[in-house]
Amino acid sequence: MQRTIHLATNLGRGGISALIITGTATDMQLIDNTLPRLTTRSQPLHTGELIYDVVIDSKTASVIDEIVIAAYSPEIRIITGHGGSASALALLDYYRSLGFTESKTNPLVNMENNTRSYIQSLLPHTRTDIQAYKCLQTLQKLDNAEEANLEEIVDIMQPRIVVLAGAPNVGKSSLLNLLCGFERVLVSTVAGTTRDAVRDYIDISGYYTHIIDTAGFRSDAGISETEAINRAEKLLTTADVILLLFDGSREFASEDLQALDAVKNCNNARILPVINKCDCEQKNRIATAFKKYNLPQPLQISCTGNTGVNRLLQEIALLFTHNRSTGNEQTD
């Protein structure tokens, strides 16, 4: 059995986060042995048992999260931690460091005996029209004794993550506001306005999408801004699609090169270069740099003129579909 970890709950606000870990019985013993309470026991968790414990960072000895761990079977553990993105991502990072690979597919779906009950349980959690339609369509197929495609349901229910990255003042916050349909974040000509990542949820072609605006990359940042840039780099590793923005109305600068360097270790299939301000005189000769980094030609948009945004949304949706169908999972 593969060593995998699956985040079964959405990122963002929530009461709890739930992770499903799979592997051999030996792998589960490894998981149990990292928890303080279980290391004092002579017997491992037995199926159906659950206990409260804490996950501790072995390097810093700090508590990552308080959890409830349950033994679903000898090869599966279900870990429930605090809600919110920070807790879920911290737990994911921790278990990935132990050698578990993140999986987009819920391993319990294949064990679901009552398909109808499973689909019905998903309906209250639909967030887009297409999610609801797919669930209802599947229920109708079951009524007609037709075969249901559970993988398609799991795929459309899985939230996508889009991260906006680039140098300061290239239009990341303006694009976030445009995609959200309201002024979600303050837009300013002052570099470094965005510090903490700004998040919201939108519908992109039926995909429930977690969109994140990050701090601009630049070398002369202060202490707090540097920390925000470090956090932005970590968020890039979680993205299904990275929108790498450039300002076409200004010359290519060192900050643009820093943004390119920040994504160079990411899967290129997830990176979508975007040149903003296409309605202005174009001075940015970034296309030559794209060839060096083996990136596709950029899309041209204007946030102020709402130009090219529909094409951008179409390309994002295509990447959502293509990356899942070809197995381009997130890589660190």
Sine and cosine of phi, psi and omega as CSV:
sin_phi,cos_phi,sin_psi,cos_psi,sin_omega,cos_omega
0.00,0.00,0.71,-0.71,-0.03,-1.00
-0.93,0.36,0.52,-0.86,0.05,-1.00
-1.00,0.05,0.98,-0.22,-0.05,-1.00
-0.76,-0.65,0.35,-0.94,0.13,-0.99
-0.71,-0.70,0.73,-0.68,-0.06,-1.00
-0.80,-0.60,0.80,-0.61,0.09,-1.00
-0.99,0.11,0.94,-0.34,-0.11,-0.99
-1.00,0.03,-0.16,0.99,0.01,-1.00
-0.90,-0.43,0.31,-0.95,-0.03,-1.00
-0.97,0.24,0.51,-0.86,0.19,-0.98
-0.95,0.31,0.35,-0.94,-0.04,-1.00
0.96,-0.27,-0.30,-0.95,-0.04,-1.00
-0.92,0.39,0.61,-0.80,0.02,-1.00
0.05,-1.00,0.33,-0.94,-0.02,-1.00
-0.97,0.26,-0.61,0.79,-0.03,-1.00
-0.64,-0.77,0.28,-0.96,0.22,-0.98
-0.84,-0.54,0.64,-0.77,-0.05,-1.00
-0.81,-0.58,0.75,-0.66,0.03,-1.00
-0.84,-0.54,0.64,-0.77,0.02,-1.00
-0.91,-0.41,0.86,-0.51,-0.05,-1.00
-0.93,-0.36,0.75,-0.66,0.02,-1.00
-0.84,-0.54,0.40,-0.91,0.03,-1.00
0.22,-0.97,-0.18,-0.98,0.06,-1.00
-0.97,0.23,0.15,-0.99,0.06,-1.00
-0.87,0.50,-0.57,0.82,0.05,-1.00
-0.91,0.41,-0.65,0.76,0.05,-1.00
-0.89,0.46,-0.63,0.77,0.02,-1.00
-0.92,0.38,-0.54,0.84,0.08,-1.00
-0.90,0.43,-0.62,0.79,0.08,-1.00
-0.87,0.49,-0.70,0.71,0.03,-1.00
-0.87,0.50,-0.74,0.67,-0.03,-1.00
-0.88,0.48,-0.61,0.79,-0.08,-1.00
-0.95,0.31,-0.20,0.98,0.05,-1.00
-1.00,0.08,-0.14,0.99,-0.07,-1.00
-0.98,-0.18,0.77,-0.64,-0.10,-0.99
-0.80,0.59,-0.72,0.70,-0.07,-1.00
-0.93,0.36,-0.61,0.79,-0.06,-1.00
-0.97,0.23,-0.42,0.91,0.01,-1.00
-0.93,0.36,-0.32,0.95,0.00,-1.00
-1.00,0.01,-0.07,1.00,-0.01,-1.00
-1.00,-0.07,0.55,-0.83,0.05,-1.00
-1.00,0.10,-0.36,0.93,-0.03,-1.00
-0.92,-0.40,0.64,-0.77,0.06,-1.00
-0.95,0.32,0.15,-0.99,0.09,-1.00
-0.86,0.51,0.67,-0.74,0.10,-1.00
-0.98,-0.19,0.41,-0.91,-0.07,-1.00
-0.80,0.60,0.78,-0.62,-0.01,-1.00
1.00,-0.08,-0.16,0.99,-0.02,-1.00
-1.00,0.02,0.57,-0.82,0.10,-1.00
-0.62,-0.79,0.57,-0.82,0.00,-1.00
-0.64,-0.77,0.32,-0.95,0.10,-0.99
-1.00,-0.01,0.65,-0.76,0.06,-1.00
-0.37,-0.93,-0.09,-1.00,0.04,-1.00
-0.78,-0.62,0.54,-0.84,0.09,-1.00
-0.99,-0.15,0.82,-0.57,-0.10,-0.99
-0.90,-0.44,0.72,-0.70,0.07,-1.00
-0.95,0.30,0.88,-0.48,-0.07,-1.00
-0.92,0.38,-0.41,0.91,-0.02,-1.00
-0.98,0.17,-0.65,0.76,-0.07,-1.00
-0.96,-0.28,-0.16,0.99,-0.05,-1.00
0.89,0.46,0.30,0.95,0.02,-1.00
-1.00,-0.06,0.44,-0.90,0.00,-1.00
-0.98,0.18,0.84,-0.54,0.04,-1.00
-0.98,0.20,-0.71,0.71,0.03,-1.00
-0.20,-0.98,0.43,-0.90,0.19,-0.98
-1.00,0.04,0.69,-0.73,-0.10,-0.99
-0.69,-0.73,0.28,-0.96,0.28,-0.96
-0.90,-0.43,0.84,-0.54,0.00,-1.00
-0.95,-0.33,0.73,-0.68,-0.02,-1.00
-0.83,-0.56,0.64,-0.77,0.08,-1.00
-1.00,-0.02,0.98,-0.20,0.03,-1.00
-0.95,0.31,-0.59,0.80,0.05,-1.00
-0.32,-0.95,0.07,-1.00,0.04,-1.00
-0.88,0.48,-0.31,0.95,-0.04,-1.00
-0.92,-0.40,0.12,0.99,-0.06,-1.00
-0.66,-0.76,0.74,-0.68,0.14,-0.99
-0.87,-0.50,0.64,-0.77,0.11,-0.99
-0.92,-0.38,0.85,-0.53,-0.05,-1.00
-0.92,-0.39,0.82,-0.58,0.02,-1.00
-0.92,-0.38,0.87,-0.50,0.03,-1.00
-0.87,-0.48,-0.19,-0.98,0.02,-1.00
-0.93,0.37,0.43,-0.90,0.03,-1.00
-0.97,0.24,0.17,-0.98,0.00,-1.00
0.98,-0.18,0.41,-0.91,-0.07,-1.00
-0.91,0.41,-0.64,0.77,-0.10,-1.00
-0.86,0.51,-0.74,0.67,-0.01,-1.00
-0.90,0.43,-0.72,0.69,-0.04,-1.00
-0.89,0.45,-0.71,0.71,-0.02,-1.00
-0.92,0.38,-0.59,0.81,0.03,-1.00
-0.90,0.43,-0.67,0.74,0.04,-1.00
-0.92,0.40,-0.65,0.76,0.05,-1.00
-0.86,0.51,-0.73,0.69,0.01,-1.00
-0.87,0.49,-0.66,0.75,-0.05,-1.00
-0.90,0.45,-0.75,0.66,-0.05,-1.00
-0.96,0.27,-0.45,0.89,0.14,-0.99
-0.91,0.41,-0.58,0.82,0.03,-1.00
-0.92,0.40,-0.34,0.94,0.04,-1.00
-1.00,0.02,0.02,1.00,0.07,-1.00
0.97,-0.23,0.19,0.98,0.02,-1.00
-1.00,-0.07,0.69,-0.72,-0.05,-1.00
-1.00,-0.10,0.74,-0.67,-0.02,-1.00
-0.93,0.35,0.71,-0.70,0.01,-1.00
-0.87,-0.49,0.65,-0.76,0.04,-1.00
-0.99,0.10,-0.23,0.97,-0.07,-1.00
-0.98,-0.17,0.78,-0.63,0.04,-1.00
-0.93,0.37,0.89,-0.45,-0.06,-1.00
-0.92,0.40,-0.32,0.95,-0.02,-1.00
-0.99,0.17,-0.25,0.97,-0.02,-1.00
-0.88,0.47,-0.67,0.74,-0.03,-1.00
-0.93,0.38,-0.25,0.97,0.00,-1.00
-0.99,-0.16,0.03,1.00,-0.08,-1.00
-0.96,0.29,0.91,-0.41,-0.03,-1.00
-0.98,0.18,-0.59,0.81,-0.05,-1.00
-0.96,-0.27,1.00,-0.02,-0.07,-1.00
-0.87,0.50,-0.66,0.75,-0.01,-1.00
-0.87,0.50,-0.73,0.69,0.00,-1.00
-0.88,0.47,-0.61,0.79,0.00,-1.00
-0.90,0.43,-0.75,0.67,0.00,-1.00
-0.89,0.46,-0.67,0.75,0.01,-1.00
-0.90,0.44,-0.55,0.84,0.03,-1.00
-0.93,0.36,-0.40,0.92,0.01,-1.00
-0.99,0.17,-0.47,0.88,-0.11,-0.99
-0.81,0.59,-0.70,0.72,0.00,-1.00
-0.91,0.42,-0.25,0.97,-0.06,-1.00
-0.98,-0.21,0.07,1.00,0.04,-1.00
-0.94,0.35,0.61,-0.79,-0.04,-1.00
-0.84,-0.54,-0.13,0.99,0.04,-1.00
-0.73,-0.68,0.31,-0.95,0.01,-1.00
-0.87,0.49,-0.64,0.77,-0.05,-1.00
-0.93,0.36,-0.61,0.79,0.07,-1.00
-0.86,0.52,-0.74,0.67,0.00,-1.00
-0.90,0.43,-0.66,0.75,-0.02,-1.00
-0.88,0.47,-0.70,0.72,-0.03,-1.00
-0.89,0.46,-0.65,0.76,0.01,-1.00
-0.91,0.42,-0.73,0.68,-0.01,-1.00
-0.91,0.41,-0.61,0.79,0.04,-1.00
-0.88,0.47,-0.65,0.76,0.00,-1.00
-0.92,0.40,-0.65,0.76,0.05,-1.00
-0.88,0.47,-0.62,0.79,0.03,-1.00
-0.91,0.42,-0.63,0.78,0.04,-1.00
-0.89,0.46,-0.64,0.77,0.03,-1.00
-0.90,0.44,-0.62,0.78,0.04,-1.00
-0.88,0.47,-0.54,0.84,-0.02,-1.00
-1.00,-0.06,0.20,0.98,0.01,-1.00
0.87,0.50,0.51,0.86,0.06,-1.00
-1.00,-0.06,0.33,-0.94,0.00,-1.00
-0.96,0.27,0.70,-0.71,0.00,-1.00
-0.98,-0.22,0.65,-0.76,0.01,-1.00
-0.99,-0.13,1.00,-0.04,-0.04,-1.00
-0.93,0.37,-0.54,0.84,-0.01,-1.00
-0.88,0.47,-0.59,0.80,0.03,-1.00
-0.91,0.41,-0.63,0.78,0.03,-1.00
-0.91,0.41,-0.73,0.68,0.01,-1.00
-0.86,0.51,-0.66,0.75,-0.04,-1.00
-0.90,0.44,-0.74,0.67,-0.06,-1.00
-0.95,0.32,-0.43,0.90,0.01,-1.00
-0.98,0.18,-0.34,0.94,-0.03,-1.00
-0.96,0.28,0.85,-0.52,0.02,-1.00
-0.89,0.45,0.59,-0.81,0.11,-0.99
-0.99,-0.13,0.43,-0.90,0.01,-1.00
-0.86,-0.52,0.82,-0.57,0.07,-1.00
-0.89,-0.46,0.82,-0.57,0.00,-1.00
-0.93,-0.37,0.78,-0.62,0.08,-1.00
-1.00,-0.01,0.83,-0.56,-0.05,-1.00
-0.72,-0.70,0.38,-0.92,0.02,-1.00
0.45,-0.89,-0.04,-1.00,0.05,-1.00
-0.95,0.32,0.22,-0.98,0.07,-1.00
-0.89,0.46,0.55,-0.84,0.13,-0.99
0.88,0.47,0.56,0.83,0.10,-0.99
-0.99,-0.13,-0.14,0.99,0.06,-1.00
0.93,-0.38,0.31,0.95,-0.01,-1.00
-0.89,0.46,-0.75,0.66,-0.03,-1.00
-0.92,0.39,-0.59,0.81,0.05,-1.00
-0.90,0.44,-0.65,0.76,0.02,-1.00
-0.92,0.39,-0.64,0.77,0.04,-1.00
-0.86,0.50,-0.74,0.68,0.01,-1.00
-0.87,0.50,-0.65,0.76,-0.02,-1.00
-0.91,0.42,-0.68,0.73,-0.02,-1.00
-0.94,0.33,-0.54,0.84,0.01,-1.00
-0.98,0.21,-0.38,0.92,0.01,-1.00
1.00,0.06,0.13,0.99,0.06,-1.00
-0.37,-0.93,0.16,-0.99,-0.05,-1.00
-0.98,0.20,0.99,0.11,-0.03,-1.00
-0.95,0.30,-0.53,0.85,-0.09,-1.00
-0.65,-0.76,0.51,-0.86,0.02,-1.00
-0.91,0.41,0.74,-0.68,0.07,-1.00
-0.95,-0.32,0.77,-0.63,-0.05,-1.00
-0.59,-0.80,0.46,-0.89,0.09,-1.00
-0.98,0.19,-0.15,0.99,0.01,-1.00
-0.98,0.19,0.83,-0.55,-0.02,-1.00
-0.91,0.42,0.63,-0.78,0.08,-1.00
1.00,0.03,0.26,0.97,0.01,-1.00
-0.90,0.44,-0.67,0.74,0.01,-1.00
-0.99,0.14,0.88,-0.47,0.03,-1.00
-0.94,-0.33,-0.98,0.22,0.08,-1.00
-0.93,0.36,0.54,-0.84,0.03,-1.00
-0.88,0.48,0.70,-0.72,0.03,-1.00
-0.97,-0.26,0.79,-0.61,-0.14,-0.99
-0.83,-0.55,0.49,-0.87,0.17,-0.99
-0.37,-0.93,0.08,-1.00,-0.02,-1.00
-0.85,-0.52,0.71,-0.71,0.03,-1.00
-0.68,-0.73,0.22,-0.98,0.03,-1.00
-0.97,-0.23,0.89,-0.46,0.07,-1.00
-0.90,-0.44,0.97,-0.23,0.01,-1.00
0.80,0.60,0.60,0.80,0.03,-1.00
1.00,-0.03,-0.17,0.99,0.04,-1.00
-1.00,0.04,0.82,-0.57,0.06,-1.00
-0.96,0.29,0.92,-0.39,-0.23,-0.97
-0.90,-0.44,0.79,-0.61,0.08,-1.00
-1.00,-0.04,0.95,-0.32,-0.07,-1.00
-0.96,-0.29,0.72,-0.70,-0.15,-0.99
-0.77,-0.64,0.82,-0.57,0.10,-0.99
-1.00,-0.07,0.73,-0.68,-0.09,-1.00
-0.86,-0.51,0.22,-0.97,0.04,-1.00
-0.91,0.41,0.57,-0.82,0.02,-1.00
-0.95,0.30,0.58,-0.81,0.00,-1.00
-0.99,0.15,0.79,-0.61,0.14,-0.99
-0.33,-0.94,0.48,-0.88,-0.13,-0.99
-0.99,0.14,-0.40,0.92,-0.07,-1.00
-0.99,-0.13,0.48,0.88,-0.01,-1.00
-0.96,0.30,0.47,-0.88,0.08,-1.00
-0.97,0.23,-0.08,-1.00,-0.10,-1.00
-0.89,0.46,-0.78,0.62,-0.05,-1.00
-0.93,0.38,-0.60,0.80,0.01,-1.00
-0.94,0.35,-0.58,0.81,0.06,-1.00
-0.88,0.47,-0.65,0.76,0.05,-1.00
-0.90,0.43,-0.62,0.79,0.04,-1.00
-0.90,0.44,-0.61,0.79,0.04,-1.00
-0.92,0.38,-0.64,0.77,0.05,-1.00
-0.88,0.48,-0.64,0.77,0.04,-1.00
-0.92,0.39,-0.59,0.80,0.03,-1.00
-0.88,0.47,-0.65,0.76,0.01,-1.00
-0.89,0.45,-0.61,0.79,0.03,-1.00
-0.92,0.38,-0.62,0.79,-0.01,-1.00
-0.91,0.42,-0.48,0.88,0.01,-1.00
-0.86,0.51,-0.54,0.84,-0.04,-1.00
-0.96,0.29,-0.25,0.97,-0.02,-1.00
-0.99,-0.10,-0.12,0.99,-0.19,-0.98
-0.99,0.17,0.61,-0.79,0.24,-0.97
-0.98,0.19,-0.58,0.82,0.05,-1.00
-0.65,-0.76,0.72,-0.70,0.08,-1.00
-0.95,-0.33,0.88,-0.47,0.11,-0.99
-1.00,-0.01,0.96,-0.28,-0.05,-1.00
-0.99,-0.10,0.97,-0.26,-0.16,-0.99
-1.00,-0.08,0.58,-0.82,0.10,-0.99
-0.70,-0.71,0.44,-0.90,0.02,-1.00
-0.99,-0.13,0.94,-0.34,-0.05,-1.00
-0.95,0.31,-0.21,0.98,-0.06,-1.00
-1.00,0.01,0.01,1.00,0.01,-1.00
-0.73,-0.68,0.32,-0.95,-0.02,-1.00
-0.93,0.38,0.47,-0.89,0.08,-1.00
-0.87,0.49,0.78,-0.62,-0.11,-0.99
-0.85,-0.53,0.11,-0.99,-0.01,-1.00
-0.89,0.46,-0.52,0.86,0.03,-1.00
-0.91,0.42,-0.57,0.82,0.06,-1.00
-0.91,0.41,-0.64,0.77,0.03,-1.00
-0.91,0.41,-0.60,0.80,0.04,-1.00
-0.90,0.43,-0.62,0.79,0.05,-1.00
-0.91,0.42,-0.65,0.76,0.05,-1.00
-0.89,0.45,-0.67,0.75,0.02,-1.00
-0.90,0.44,-0.54,0.84,-0.04,-1.00
-0.92,0.40,-0.47,0.88,-0.05,-1.00
-0.97,-0.23,0.04,1.00,-0.13,-0.99
-0.91,0.42,-0.41,0.91,0.02,-1.00
-1.00,-0.05,0.02,1.00,0.04,-1.00
-1.00,0.05,0.36,-0.93,0.05,-1.00
-0.90,0.43,0.87,-0.49,-0.06,-1.00
-0.88,0.48,-0.40,0.92,0.01,-1.00
-0.92,0.39,-0.25,0.97,-0.02,-1.00
-0.98,-0.18,-0.08,1.00,-0.11,-0.99
-0.99,-0.17,0.80,-0.60,0.02,-1.00
-0.86,-0.51,0.98,-0.20,0.02,-1.00
-0.94,0.35,0.65,-0.76,-0.05,-1.00
-0.69,-0.72,0.79,-0.61,0.10,-1.00
-0.97,-0.25,0.89,-0.46,-0.01,-1.00
-1.00,0.02,0.29,-0.96,0.04,-1.00
0.93,0.38,0.69,0.72,0.01,-1.00
-0.93,0.35,-0.23,0.97,0.02,-1.00
-1.00,0.09,-0.03,1.00,0.05,-1.00
-0.98,-0.21,0.21,-0.98,0.10,-0.99
-0.87,0.49,0.80,-0.60,-0.11,-0.99
-1.00,0.08,0.85,-0.53,0.02,-1.00
-0.89,-0.45,-0.31,0.95,-0.09,-1.00
-0.98,0.19,0.88,-0.47,0.01,-1.00
-0.98,-0.21,0.80,0.60,-0.11,-0.99
-0.97,0.25,-0.31,0.95,-0.11,-0.99
-0.84,0.55,-0.59,0.81,0.01,-1.00
-0.91,0.42,-0.57,0.82,0.03,-1.00
-0.93,0.37,-0.54,0.84,0.02,-1.00
-0.87,0.50,-0.64,0.77,0.01,-1.00
-0.89,0.46,-0.65,0.76,0.00,-1.00
-0.88,0.47,-0.62,0.78,-0.04,-1.00
-1.00,-0.06,0.11,0.99,0.05,-1.00
0.85,0.52,0.64,0.77,0.02,-1.00
-0.98,-0.19,0.43,-0.90,0.04,-1.00
-0.94,0.34,0.25,-0.97,0.06,-1.00
-0.89,0.45,0.60,-0.80,-0.10,-0.99
-0.97,0.25,0.41,-0.91,0.18,-0.98
-1.00,0.08,0.56,-0.83,0.01,-1.00
-0.97,-0.23,0.81,-0.59,0.03,-1.00
-0.68,-0.73,0.24,-0.97,0.18,-0.98
-0.69,-0.72,0.90,-0.44,0.01,-1.00
-0.94,0.35,-0.61,0.79,-0.03,-1.00
-0.95,0.31,-0.56,0.83,-0.01,-1.00
-0.99,-0.12,0.00,1.00,-0.03,-1.00
0.80,0.60,0.69,0.73,-0.03,-1.00
-0.97,-0.23,0.72,-0.69,0.08,-1.00
0.98,0.20,0.03,1.00,-0.09,-1.00
-0.96,0.29,-0.63,0.78,0.04,-1.00
-0.88,0.48,-0.66,0.75,0.06,-1.00
-0.89,0.45,-0.64,0.76,0.03,-1.00
-0.86,0.50,-0.72,0.69,0.01,-1.00
-0.89,0.46,-0.61,0.79,0.04,-1.00
-0.90,0.44,-0.67,0.74,-0.01,-1.00
-0.92,0.39,-0.60,0.80,0.05,-1.00
-0.88,0.47,-0.73,0.68,0.00,-1.00
-0.88,0.48,-0.62,0.78,0.04,-1.00
-0.89,0.46,-0.64,0.76,0.04,-1.00
-0.92,0.40,-0.63,0.77,0.08,-1.00
-0.80,0.59,-0.76,0.65,-0.07,-1.00
-0.94,0.33,-0.73,0.68,-0.08,-1.00
-0.91,0.42,-0.71,0.71,-0.07,-1.00
-0.91,0.41,-0.55,0.84,0.04,-1.00
-0.96,0.26,-0.65,0.76,-0.08,-1.00
-0.95,0.31,-0.44,0.90,-0.01,-1.00
-0.99,-0.15,0.02,1.00,0.08,-1.00
0.98,0.19,0.38,0.92,0.04,-1.00
-0.99,0.15,0.98,0.19,-0.02,-1.00
-0.96,0.27,0.21,-0.98,0.06,-1.00
-0.89,0.45,0.66,-0.75,0.04,-1.00
-0.78,-0.63,0.55,-0.84,0.03,-1.00
-0.99,-0.13,0.00,0.00,0.00,0.00
